[in-house]
Amino acid sequence: MTTIADDPATSLIDPPNTAAAAVSYLRVSTREQAEKGGTDEGFSIPAQREATRRKAEQLGAGIVEEFVDAGASAKSSDRPELMRMIQYVKTNKVAYCIVHKVDRLARNRADDVSIHLALQQCGVMLVSASENIDETPSGMLLHGIMSTIAEFYSRNLATEVAKGMTQKAIGGGTNGRAPIGYLNVRKRDELGREVRTIELDPERAPMIEWAFKAYASGNWSVSQLHDELTSRGLRSLPTPKRPAKPLAVSTIHRLLTNPYYKGDVVYRGTRYKGNHPALVPAEVWYQVQSVLTAHQCAVEATQVHGHYLKGTIHCGQCGSRLIVSNAKNRHGNVY
């Protein structure tokens, strides 16, 4: 975190020569919120800062230190700036901890109680800039109610999001980022509404299609296929945070087992017919699975131990193959 003196965004922080010292805690849940509008802090953080500054003025206090968790969920109390704030109030004389709302501090009752207790043990009063939260009986009652409402909102939102993602998958939609070879595209329909859809990546899709057909021939290993794709220039899709880079061998293997490329979407272990264009015919995809199984059986034939289900069980969530592991004691005996 930048220091108060170095960061012009903290110019609203008052000098520590007022009657009472206060700290402020600001938070947004996602990195997108933190960078919204093309600025370093988005829109929410400056608005929270202004609200906490006004509250400090009403209390006759000055904000001596500001703690900002940008892109940190309140579902967890293990947030770097929150932990730093707790350490700060333990070693410095602070009268108030000011937040914009209680849900900025925590969104479950257990974390709210533990954080509030830690502040109380340091002689720090928790104050909300937009709610009547204080140490009076009515203030404590409202604090408990608001904390419970925040936890309900968080849990209910998670349930509704999961419900919406399930319905989207049932309808053939793609949840999240499409695999390599495809592009997530935003368009506008004739009514001006935003439509999110999936299109083939003109640069990477032909290489992925070739990889399936080449491996289906049975003349390539996954490692050889990886080397050839790398030499052909296959790279991951770049993001603002990560540049494009060659794929790993394990990524190529997962790619070959992904039914998305034959037109299906998988969500929570269930397969649905997708709306996106299939990159390879279904018969090619199934041939690839047969070759993968044959290669795996050949490898297992060279192993010292085996299992009748080996190579046939896959994770219902991600599709990864489950492996067999035999533990031995110091005498070499299998448990």
TORFINU-11292 format. One line per 2 residues: number of its first residue (from 1); their letters; for each residue x, y, z of N, C-alpha, C. Coordinates in steps of 0.2 Angstrom, whole numbers, plus 5000, padded with zeros to 4 digits. Layout:
BEGIN
NUM) a) X/Y/Z/X/Y/Z/X/Y/Z ~ ...
This chain:
BEGIN
1) mt) 5004/4994/5000/5000/5000/5000/5004/5006/5000 ~ 5003/5011/4996/5007/5017/4996/5005/5021/5002
3) ti) 5010/5025/5004/5010/5029/5010/5005/5035/5009 ~ 5003/5038/5014/4998/5044/5014/5002/5050/5010
5) ad) 5008/5051/5012/5012/5056/5009/5013/5056/5001 ~ 5013/5049/4999/5015/5048/4992/5009/5048/4988
7) dp) 5003/5046/4991/4997/5045/4987/4992/5051/4986 ~ 4992/5055/4981/4987/5060/4980/4980/5059/4982
9) at) 4978/5052/4981/4971/5050/4982/4969/5050/4989 ~ 4974/5051/4994/4973/5051/5001/4974/5058/5004
11) sl) 4973/5063/5000/4974/5070/5002/4968/5072/5006 ~ 4963/5068/5006/4957/5069/5011/4958/5067/5018
13) id) 4964/5063/5019/4965/5061/5026/4968/5067/5030 ~ 4965/5068/5036/4967/5073/5040/4973/5072/5044
15) pp) 4977/5077/5045/4983/5077/5049/4981/5075/5056 ~ 4986/5071/5060/4984/5068/5066/4985/5073/5072
17) nt) 4982/5079/5071/4983/5084/5077/4976/5086/5079 ~ 4971/5081/5078/4964/5083/5080/4963/5079/5087
19) aa) 4957/5081/5090/4956/5078/5096/4956/5071/5097 ~ 4953/5067/5092/4953/5060/5092/4955/5057/5085
21) aa) 4959/5052/5086/4962/5048/5079/4957/5043/5077 ~ 4956/5043/5070/4952/5038/5068/4956/5034/5062
23) vs) 4954/5028/5060/4956/5025/5054/4950/5023/5050 ~ 4951/5023/5044/4945/5021/5039/4947/5014/5035
25) yl) 4942/5010/5034/4943/5004/5030/4938/5004/5024 ~ 4941/5004/5018/4937/5004/5012/4938/4997/5008
27) rv) 4933/4995/5005/4934/4989/5001/4929/4988/4995 ~ 4931/4985/4990/4927/4983/4985/4928/4976/4984
29) st) 4923/4972/4981/4923/4965/4981/4928/4962/4975 ~ 4927/4965/4969/4931/4963/4963/4936/4968/4961
31) re) 4941/4965/4957/4946/4969/4954/4943/4973/4948 ~ 4937/4971/4945/4934/4975/4940/4931/4981/4943
33) qa) 4928/4981/4949/4925/4987/4953/4931/4991/4954 ~ 4937/4989/4956/4942/4993/4958/4945/4997/4953
35) ek) 4944/4994/4946/4947/4998/4941/4942/5000/4936 ~ 4936/5001/4938/4930/5003/4934/4932/5011/4932
37) gg) 4930/5012/4926/4931/5019/4923/4938/5020/4921 ~ 4942/5015/4921/4949/5016/4919/4954/5020/4924
39) td) 4952/5020/4930/4956/5023/4935/4958/5018/4940 ~ 4963/5020/4944/4966/5015/4948/4962/5013/4954
41) eg) 4957/5017/4956/4952/5015/4961/4945/5015/4959 ~ 4943/5015/4953/4936/5015/4951/4932/5020/4954
43) fs) 4926/5019/4955/4921/5024/4957/4920/5023/4965 ~ 4919/5017/4967/4917/5015/4974/4922/5018/4979
45) ip) 4928/5016/4978/4933/5018/4984/4933/5026/4985 ~ 4933/5030/4980/4933/5037/4982/4927/5039/4985
47) aq) 4921/5036/4983/4915/5038/4986/4915/5036/4994 ~ 4917/5030/4995/4918/5027/5002/4923/5032/5006
49) re) 4928/5034/5003/4933/5039/5006/4930/5045/5008 ~ 4926/5048/5004/4922/5054/5005/4917/5053/5011
51) at) 4913/5048/5011/4908/5047/5016/4912/5046/5023 ~ 4917/5042/5023/4921/5041/5030/4924/5048/5032
53) rr) 4926/5052/5027/4929/5058/5029/4924/5063/5033 ~ 4918/5063/5029/4912/5067/5032/4910/5064/5039
55) ka) 4910/5058/5040/4908/5055/5046/4913/5057/5052 ~ 4920/5057/5050/4925/5058/5055/4924/5066/5057
57) eq) 4922/5070/5052/4921/5077/5054/4916/5078/5059 ~ 4910/5074/5058/4905/5074/5063/4907/5072/5070
59) lg) 4911/5067/5070/4914/5064/5076/4919/5069/5079 ~ 4921/5074/5076/4927/5078/5078/4933/5074/5078
61) ag) 4934/5070/5074/4940/5066/5073/4944/5067/5067 ~ 4950/5065/5066/4954/5065/5060/4956/5058/5058
63) iv) 4956/5057/5052/4958/5050/5049/4965/5050/5048 ~ 4969/5046/5052/4976/5046/5052/4979/5040/5048
65) ee) 4975/5036/5046/4977/5030/5042/4971/5027/5038 ~ 4972/5025/5032/4967/5023/5028/4969/5016/5026
67) fv) 4965/5011/5026/4966/5004/5023/4961/5002/5018 ~ 4964/5000/5012/4960/4999/5006/4961/4992/5004
69) da) 4956/4987/5004/4956/4981/5001/4952/4981/4994 ~ 4956/4982/4989/4953/4982/4982/4953/4975/4979
71) ga) 4946/4973/4978/4946/4967/4974/4946/4961/4980 ~ 4944/4962/4986/4944/4957/4991/4937/4956/4993
73) sa) 4935/4949/4993/4928/4947/4996/4928/4948/5003 ~ 4922/4950/5006/4921/4950/5013/4919/4943/5016
75) ks) 4918/4938/5011/4917/4932/5014/4922/4929/5018 ~ 4928/4931/5017/4934/4929/5021/4937/4935/5025
77) sd) 4939/4934/5031/4942/4939/5035/4950/4939/5034 ~ 4952/4935/5030/4959/4935/5028/4961/4939/5023
79) rp) 4960/4946/5024/4962/4951/5019/4968/4955/5021 ~ 4972/4956/5017/4979/4959/5019/4978/4966/5023
81) el) 4974/4971/5020/4973/4977/5023/4969/4977/5029 ~ 4964/4972/5030/4961/4972/5036/4965/4969/5041
83) mr) 4969/4964/5040/4974/4962/5045/4979/4967/5047 ~ 4981/4971/5042/4986/4977/5044/4982/4982/5048
85) mi) 4976/4983/5047/4972/4988/5051/4972/4985/5058 ~ 4970/4979/5059/4970/4976/5066/4977/4977/5070
87) qy) 4982/4976/5066/4989/4976/5069/4990/4984/5071 ~ 4988/4988/5066/4989/4995/5067/4986/4998/5074
89) vk) 4979/4996/5075/4976/4998/5081/4978/4995/5087 ~ 4982/4990/5086/4985/4987/5092/4991/4990/5095
91) tn) 4994/4994/5090/5000/4997/5092/5000/5005/5092 ~ 4994/5007/5090/4993/5015/5090/4986/5017/5093
93) kv) 4986/5022/5096/4980/5025/5100/4975/5027/5095 ~ 4970/5024/5094/4965/5025/5089/4958/5025/5093
95) ay) 4954/5030/5091/4947/5030/5095/4942/5027/5090 ~ 4942/5028/5084/4937/5026/5079/4939/5022/5073
97) ci) 4936/5017/5071/4937/5013/5065/4930/5015/5061 ~ 4931/5019/5055/4925/5021/5051/4925/5017/5045
99) vh) 4919/5014/5044/4918/5011/5037/4912/5014/5034 ~ 4911/5013/5027/4905/5016/5024/4899/5012/5026
101) kv) 4899/5005/5026/4894/5001/5028/4897/4995/5032 ~ 4893/4992/5036/4895/4986/5040/4897/4981/5035
103) dr) 4894/4980/5029/4895/4974/5025/4902/4975/5021 ~ 4905/4981/5022/4912/4982/5019/4917/4979/5024
105) la) 4915/4978/5030/4920/4975/5035/4919/4967/5035 ~ 4913/4965/5035/4912/4957/5035/4905/4956/5032
107) rn) 4904/4950/5029/4898/4948/5026/4896/4941/5029 ~ 4898/4939/5035/4896/4934/5039/4896/4935/5046
109) ra) 4891/4933/5050/4891/4935/5057/4897/4933/5061 ~ 4900/4927/5060/4906/4925/5064/4911/4930/5063
111) dd) 4913/4932/5057/4919/4936/5055/4917/4943/5058 ~ 4911/4945/5058/4909/4952/5060/4910/4952/5068
113) vs) 4908/4947/5071/4909/4947/5079/4916/4947/5080 ~ 4921/4943/5077/4928/4942/5079/4931/4949/5077
115) ih) 4930/4952/5072/4933/4959/5070/4931/4964/5075 ~ 4924/4964/5076/4922/4969/5081/4925/4968/5088
117) la) 4926/4962/5090/4929/4960/5096/4936/4963/5097 ~ 4940/4961/5091/4947/4964/5091/4947/4971/5091
119) lq) 4943/4975/5088/4943/4982/5089/4941/4984/5096 ~ 4936/4981/5099/4934/4983/5106/4940/4982/5111
121) qc) 4944/4976/5110/4949/4975/5114/4955/4980/5114 ~ 4955/4984/5108/4960/4989/5107/4957/4996/5109
123) gv) 4951/4996/5112/4948/5002/5113/4945/5006/5108 ~ 4944/5003/5102/4942/5006/5096/4934/5005/5095
125) ml) 4931/5011/5093/4924/5010/5092/4922/5010/5085 ~ 4919/5005/5083/4917/5004/5076/4911/5009/5074
127) vs) 4912/5013/5069/4907/5017/5066/4905/5017/5059 ~ 4899/5017/5057/4897/5016/5050/4895/5023/5048
129) as) 4897/5025/5042/4896/5032/5039/4889/5032/5037 ~ 4885/5027/5035/4879/5027/5033/4874/5023/5037
131) en) 4876/5021/5042/4871/5017/5047/4872/5019/5054 ~ 4867/5019/5058/4868/5022/5065/4871/5016/5070
133) id) 4877/5015/5068/4881/5009/5072/4885/5013/5077 ~ 4884/5011/5083/4889/5014/5089/4888/5009/5094
135) et) 4891/5011/5100/4891/5006/5106/4885/5007/5110 ~ 4880/5011/5109/4874/5011/5113/4870/5005/5111
137) ps) 4865/5003/5116/4861/4997/5115/4858/4997/5109 ~ 4855/5002/5107/4851/5002/5100/4856/5002/5094
139) gm) 4862/5005/5095/4867/5004/5090/4869/4997/5089 ~ 4870/4994/5095/4873/4987/5094/4867/4982/5091
141) ll) 4861/4984/5093/4855/4980/5090/4855/4981/5083 ~ 4856/4987/5080/4856/4988/5073/4862/4985/5070
143) hg) 4868/4985/5073/4874/4982/5071/4872/4974/5069 ~ 4869/4971/5074/4868/4964/5074/4863/4963/5068
145) im) 4858/4967/5067/4853/4966/5062/4856/4967/5055 ~ 4860/4972/5054/4863/4974/5048/4869/4968/5046
147) st) 4872/4966/5051/4877/4960/5050/4873/4954/5047 ~ 4868/4952/5050/4864/4947/5048/4861/4947/5041
149) ia) 4859/4954/5040/4856/4955/5033/4862/4954/5028 ~ 4868/4957/5030/4873/4956/5025/4875/4949/5024
151) ef) 4875/4945/5029/4876/4938/5028/4871/4934/5024 ~ 4864/4936/5025/4859/4933/5021/4860/4936/5014
153) ys) 4862/4942/5012/4862/4944/5006/4868/4940/5002 ~ 4873/4939/5005/4879/4936/5002/4877/4929/5001
155) rn) 4874/4925/5005/4872/4918/5004/4867/4918/4999 ~ 4862/4922/4999/4856/4922/4994/4859/4924/4987
157) la) 4864/4928/4987/4866/4930/4980/4870/4924/4977 ~ 4874/4921/4981/4878/4915/4979/4873/4909/4976
159) te) 4867/4908/4980/4862/4904/4978/4859/4906/4971 ~ 4857/4912/4970/4854/4915/4964/4859/4914/4958
161) va) 4865/4916/4960/4870/4915/4954/4871/4908/4952 ~ 4872/4903/4957/4872/4896/4955/4866/4894/4951
163) kg) 4860/4897/4953/4854/4895/4949/4854/4898/4942 ~ 4856/4904/4942/4857/4907/4935/4862/4904/4930
165) mt) 4867/4901/4933/4872/4898/4929/4870/4891/4927 ~ 4866/4888/4931/4863/4881/4929/4858/4882/4924
167) qk) 4854/4887/4924/4849/4888/4919/4852/4890/4913 ~ 4858/4894/4913/4861/4896/4907/4864/4890/4904
169) ai) 4867/4885/4908/4870/4879/4905/4865/4875/4901 ~ 4859/4875/4905/4853/4871/4902/4851/4873/4895
171) gg) 4852/4880/4895/4850/4883/4888/4855/4883/4883 ~ 4861/4880/4885/4867/4880/4880/4872/4885/4880
173) gt) 4871/4890/4885/4876/4895/4886/4882/4893/4889 ~ 4887/4897/4888/4894/4896/4891/4895/4900/4898
175) ng) 4896/4897/4903/4898/4900/4909/4905/4902/4910 ~ 4907/4908/4911/4914/4910/4911/4917/4911/4905
177) ra) 4924/4910/4905/4928/4911/4899/4928/4904/4895 ~ 4927/4905/4888/4927/4900/4884/4934/4897/4883
179) pi) 4935/4890/4882/4942/4887/4881/4945/4890/4875 ~ 4952/4889/4875/4956/4892/4869/4953/4889/4863
181) gy) 4953/4893/4858/4950/4892/4851/4944/4895/4850 ~ 4941/4898/4856/4935/4902/4856/4936/4909/4858
183) ln) 4932/4913/4857/4932/4920/4860/4925/4922/4863 ~ 4925/4925/4869/4919/4928/4872/4918/4935/4869
185) vr) 4912/4936/4866/4911/4942/4862/4905/4945/4864 ~ 4905/4952/4865/4899/4956/4867/4897/4959/4860
187) kr) 4890/4959/4859/4887/4962/4853/4881/4966/4856 ~ 4878/4970/4851/4871/4973/4852/4866/4970/4847
189) de) 4860/4969/4850/4855/4966/4845/4851/4972/4842 ~ 4846/4971/4838/4843/4977/4835/4839/4981/4840
191) lg) 4838/4979/4846/4835/4984/4851/4840/4987/4855 ~ 4847/4986/4853/4852/4989/4857/4854/4986/4864
193) re) 4851/4980/4865/4853/4976/4871/4860/4972/4870 ~ 4863/4972/4875/4870/4968/4875/4869/4961/4875
195) vr) 4872/4957/4870/4871/4950/4870/4878/4947/4870 ~ 4879/4943/4875/4886/4939/4875/4885/4933/4872
197) ti) 4890/4932/4867/4890/4925/4864/4897/4923/4863 ~ 4898/4917/4859/4904/4914/4858/4905/4913/4851
199) el) 4911/4915/4849/4913/4914/4842/4920/4910/4841 ~ 4921/4907/4836/4928/4904/4835/4933/4909/4834
201) dp) 4939/4908/4837/4945/4912/4837/4948/4911/4830 ~ 4948/4916/4826/4951/4914/4819/4959/4913/4819
203) er) 4962/4915/4824/4969/4913/4824/4971/4906/4827 ~ 4967/4904/4833/4969/4898/4836/4964/4892/4834
205) ap) 4958/4894/4832/4953/4888/4831/4956/4883/4825 ~ 4959/4886/4820/4962/4881/4815/4967/4876/4818
207) mi) 4971/4879/4823/4977/4875/4826/4974/4869/4830 ~ 4968/4871/4834/4965/4867/4838/4962/4861/4834
209) ew) 4958/4863/4829/4955/4858/4825/4960/4853/4822 ~ 4966/4856/4820/4971/4851/4817/4973/4847/4822
211) af) 4974/4849/4828/4977/4845/4834/4972/4839/4835 ~ 4966/4840/4835/4961/4834/4836/4961/4829/4830
213) ka) 4962/4832/4824/4962/4827/4819/4969/4823/4818 ~ 4974/4827/4820/4981/4824/4820/4981/4818/4826
215) ya) 4978/4820/4832/4979/4815/4837/4974/4809/4836 ~ 4968/4810/4832/4964/4805/4831/4967/4800/4826
217) sg) 4972/4802/4822/4975/4797/4818/4979/4792/4822 ~ 4981/4793/4828/4984/4788/4832/4992/4788/4831
219) nw) 4994/4793/4827/5001/4794/4825/5005/4799/4830 ~ 5002/4802/4834/5005/4807/4838/5004/4805/4846
221) sv) 5009/4807/4850/5008/4807/4857/5006/4814/4859 ~ 5004/4815/4865/5002/4822/4868/5008/4826/4868
223) sq) 5013/4823/4870/5020/4827/4870/5022/4830/4863 ~ 5021/4825/4858/5023/4827/4852/5018/4832/4849
225) lh) 5012/4832/4850/5007/4836/4848/5008/4843/4851 ~ 5010/4843/4858/5012/4849/4861/5018/4853/4858
227) de) 5023/4849/4856/5029/4852/4853/5027/4855/4846 ~ 5023/4852/4842/5021/4854/4836/5017/4860/4836
229) lt) 5012/4860/4841/5008/4866/4841/5012/4872/4844 ~ 5017/4871/4848/5021/4877/4850/5025/4879/4844
231) sr) 5027/4875/4840/5031/4877/4835/5027/4881/4829 ~ 5021/4879/4829/5016/4883/4825/5014/4889/4827
233) gl) 5016/4891/4834/5014/4897/4836/5008/4898/4841 ~ 5005/4892/4843/4999/4892/4847/5001/4895/4854
235) rs) 4998/4900/4856/4999/4904/4862/4992/4905/4866 ~ 4992/4905/4872/4986/4907/4876/4984/4914/4874
237) lp) 4977/4915/4876/4974/4921/4874/4977/4927/4879 ~ 4980/4932/4877/4982/4937/4882/4977/4941/4885
239) tp) 4978/4943/4891/4974/4947/4895/4977/4953/4897 ~ 4974/4958/4900/4977/4964/4903/4983/4963/4908
241) kr) 4982/4957/4911/4987/4956/4917/4992/4951/4915 ~ 4990/4946/4910/4995/4941/4908/4996/4941/4900
243) pa) 5002/4941/4898/5004/4941/4891/5002/4933/4888 ~ 5002/4933/4882/5001/4926/4879/5007/4922/4880
245) kp) 5006/4916/4881/5012/4911/4882/5010/4904/4879 ~ 5016/4900/4878/5014/4893/4875/5010/4889/4880
247) la) 5006/4884/4878/5002/4880/4882/5007/4875/4885 ~ 5005/4872/4891/5008/4867/4894/5006/4860/4891
249) vs) 5010/4855/4892/5007/4848/4890/5001/4846/4893 ~ 5000/4847/4900/4994/4846/4903/4988/4849/4900
251) ti) 4989/4855/4898/4984/4859/4895/4981/4856/4888 ~ 4986/4854/4885/4984/4850/4878/4980/4844/4880
253) hr) 4982/4840/4885/4978/4834/4887/4971/4836/4889 ~ 4971/4841/4893/4964/4843/4895/4960/4846/4889
255) ll) 4963/4849/4885/4960/4851/4879/4957/4846/4875 ~ 4961/4840/4874/4958/4835/4870/4953/4831/4873
257) tn) 4952/4831/4880/4946/4828/4883/4940/4832/4884 ~ 4941/4839/4882/4935/4843/4883/4929/4843/4878
259) py) 4924/4841/4880/4918/4840/4876/4915/4846/4873 ~ 4918/4852/4876/4916/4858/4873/4917/4859/4866
261) yk) 4923/4856/4863/4925/4856/4856/4920/4853/4852 ~ 4916/4848/4854/4911/4845/4850/4904/4848/4850
263) gd) 4904/4853/4854/4898/4857/4855/4894/4856/4861 ~ 4897/4853/4866/4893/4852/4873/4896/4857/4878
265) vv) 4892/4859/4883/4894/4862/4889/4893/4858/4895 ~ 4898/4858/4899/4897/4854/4906/4897/4859/4911
267) yr) 4892/4858/4916/4892/4862/4922/4890/4857/4928 ~ 4894/4857/4933/4893/4853/4939/4892/4846/4937
269) gt) 4896/4844/4932/4896/4837/4931/4890/4834/4926 ~ 4886/4839/4924/4881/4837/4919/4882/4840/4912
271) ry) 4881/4837/4907/4883/4839/4900/4876/4841/4896 ~ 4877/4847/4893/4871/4850/4889/4873/4852/4882
273) kg) 4869/4852/4878/4870/4854/4871/4871/4861/4871 ~ 4877/4863/4868/4879/4870/4868/4876/4874/4862
275) nh) 4876/4881/4863/4874/4885/4858/4880/4887/4853 ~ 4886/4886/4856/4892/4888/4852/4894/4883/4846
277) pa) 4897/4886/4841/4899/4882/4836/4904/4876/4838 ~ 4902/4870/4836/4907/4864/4837/4913/4865/4833
279) lv) 4919/4864/4836/4925/4865/4832/4927/4859/4829 ~ 4925/4853/4831/4927/4846/4828/4921/4842/4828
281) pa) 4920/4838/4823/4914/4833/4823/4914/4829/4829 ~ 4908/4826/4831/4908/4822/4836/4912/4816/4835
283) ev) 4912/4813/4829/4915/4806/4828/4923/4807/4829 ~ 4925/4813/4827/4933/4814/4828/4934/4815/4836
285) wy) 4930/4818/4839/4931/4819/4847/4931/4812/4850 ~ 4926/4808/4848/4926/4801/4851/4932/4797/4849
287) qv) 4934/4798/4843/4940/4794/4841/4946/4796/4845 ~ 4947/4803/4847/4952/4805/4851/4952/4802/4858
289) qs) 4946/4801/4861/4945/4798/4867/4948/4791/4867 ~ 4946/4788/4861/4948/4781/4861/4956/4780/4860
291) vl) 4959/4785/4857/4966/4785/4856/4969/4786/4863 ~ 4967/4791/4867/4969/4793/4873/4969/4787/4878
293) ta) 4963/4783/4878/4962/4778/4882/4967/4772/4880 ~ 4968/4771/4874/4973/4766/4871/4980/4768/4874
295) hq) 4982/4774/4873/4989/4776/4875/4989/4775/4883 ~ 4984/4777/4886/4984/4776/4894/4985/4769/4896
297) ca) 4982/4765/4892/4982/4757/4894/4989/4755/4892 ~ 4992/4757/4887/4999/4755/4885/5004/4757/4891
299) ve) 5003/4763/4893/5007/4766/4899/5006/4761/4905 ~ 5000/4760/4907/4998/4756/4913/5001/4749/4912
301) at) 5001/4746/4906/5004/4740/4906/5011/4739/4908 ~ 5015/4745/4908/5022/4745/4910/5022/4746/4917
303) qv) 5017/4748/4921/5017/4749/4928/5018/4743/4932 ~ 5021/4743/4938/5021/4737/4942/5015/4735/4945
305) hg) 5010/4740/4947/5004/4739/4950/4998/4742/4945 ~ 4992/4739/4946/4987/4741/4942/4980/4741/4946
307) hy) 4975/4743/4943/4968/4743/4946/4963/4742/4940 ~ 4958/4738/4941/4953/4737/4936/4949/4743/4934
309) lk) 4949/4748/4938/4946/4754/4936/4951/4760/4934 ~ 4957/4758/4934/4962/4763/4932/4961/4765/4925
311) gt) 4961/4772/4924/4961/4775/4918/4954/4776/4915 ~ 4949/4774/4919/4942/4774/4917/4938/4779/4921
313) ih) 4940/4782/4927/4936/4786/4931/4939/4793/4930 ~ 4934/4798/4929/4936/4805/4928/4932/4809/4933
315) cg) 4935/4815/4935/4931/4820/4940/4925/4822/4936 ~ 4920/4822/4940/4913/4825/4937/4913/4833/4936
317) qc) 4918/4836/4940/4918/4843/4939/4922/4846/4934 ~ 4928/4843/4933/4933/4846/4928/4935/4841/4923
319) gs) 4933/4835/4923/4935/4830/4918/4942/4827/4919 ~ 4946/4829/4924/4952/4826/4925/4952/4819/4927
321) rl) 4957/4815/4924/4957/4808/4926/4959/4807/4933 ~ 4956/4802/4937/4958/4801/4943/4964/4795/4943
323) iv) 4969/4796/4948/4974/4791/4947/4974/4786/4953 ~ 4978/4781/4953/4979/4776/4958/4986/4777/4961
325) sn) 4985/4777/4968/4992/4778/4972/4992/4773/4977 ~ 4997/4769/4977/4998/4764/4982/5004/4766/4987
327) ak) 5002/4766/4994/5007/4768/4999/5011/4762/5002 ~ 5017/4763/5003/5021/4758/5005/5024/4760/5012
329) nr) 5025/4755/5016/5029/4756/5023/5036/4755/5022 ~ 5040/4756/5027/5047/4756/5026/5050/4749/5024
331) hg) 5046/4744/5025/5048/4738/5023/5046/4736/5015 ~ 5043/4741/5012/5041/4740/5005/5035/4737/5004
333) nv) 5031/4735/5009/5025/4732/5009/5019/4737/5007 ~ 5015/4735/5003/5009/4740/5001/5004/4740/5007
335) y) 5002/4746/5009/4996/4746/5014/4990/4743/5011
